């Protein structure tokens, strides 16, 4: 059989733009089957020679985790914590590497941080040492419980003279700077020789505390007037106590002439104790009549006084064309029951009394106050002179002699020298 040959298909005309890559014509096999042509491989580009890499360190073979230990990312168990604590964590013994300052922090800031921390630690240590030193100083401070008696006063200024009256004095006692230690006597009206006989127990007096006594005149319609004040330092009443007169200062604030005023007090030390200053508080307990110091016991010695005479007394009745009418008072300061009065001798400047009596309520350590007065009927009695016999001259030795009187030259008799003659003896109690 004959067949006509196939006509070839003409190729399309090329476009003016660069034509795309022509597709490869299919290859016809002799058997008439067509297959896609093989794609040619692109020539392999040889890579640039690489630098020889350093040998990486061989990683240590991982050991199997022991019992109780945890791998990375695993939460610790209670058994693991106990085992780590028993074996002793070596991390505490190893020094930690200093942490590098974060990025962006200057070198100066990095150096300043440890210095600031060191200063903070030093400040804390200094504060602890100061606190410890303060506690050491505060521990063991000595405090005292005292028995304070405000007995009497004499020679007080008459602050009510312009009103035709007499001062109404009262006394305040306190430890300066401790308001709770403050206490006061009652007011004694119309006198410049008050007897208060107040007794209190004062607790919380420190070793360096003094006692301040202030005497005022009570005014009903105006503020109180200062009649004088005085401080008793602790060196005078610690540890053995104090008994006697204290001269008042600032007795006449509005005048250049000061009055000779005195207050009689007695301070006894009941006990001493050690306490923390924060817990050692002041307190005052006023003693009732039943709880006050009792009178001298039957076993105490008896004090006998003989008021013999006085000489060179001033004439307080010259305006009435007469002479003084003197009498003498003797008492233990602050003990009204001990008061003794001699008879009045009319119109005499050298009276003789020869009055012998026992001084009640006297006990060893008490002093005697004596005053010579002029008796005026219808008016207030005038002072002719005063004197105090100290306790050491009363007991255990006897005394007999002439004593110069103070405040004896007031008024017309200024410049005279008045004296008082007395005799003091003691009687010991009879043996049982």
Buried (B, 14 or more C-beta within 10 A) or exposed (E): EEEEEEEEEEEEEEEEEEEEEEEEEEEEEEEEEEEEEEEEEEEEEEEEEEEEEEEEEEEEEEEEEEEBBEEEEEEEEEEBEEBBEEEEEEEEEEEEEEEEEEEEEEEEEBEEEEEEEEEEEEEEEEEEEEEEEEEEEEEEBBBBBBBBBBBBBBBBBBBBEEEEEBBBBBBBBBBEEBEBBBBBBEBBEEBBBBBBBBBBBBBBBBEEBBBBBBBBBBBEEEEBBBBBBBEBEBEBBBEEBBBBBBEBEBBBEEEEEBBBBBBBBBBBBEEBEEBEEEEBEBEBBEBEEEEBBEBBEEEBBBBBBBBBBBBBBBBBBEEEEEBBBBBBBBBBBBBEEBBBBBEBBEEBBEBEBEBEBEBBBBBEEBBBBBBBBBBBEEEEBBBBBBBBBEBEBBBEEEBEEEBEBBBBBEEEBEEBEBBBBBBBBBEEEEEE
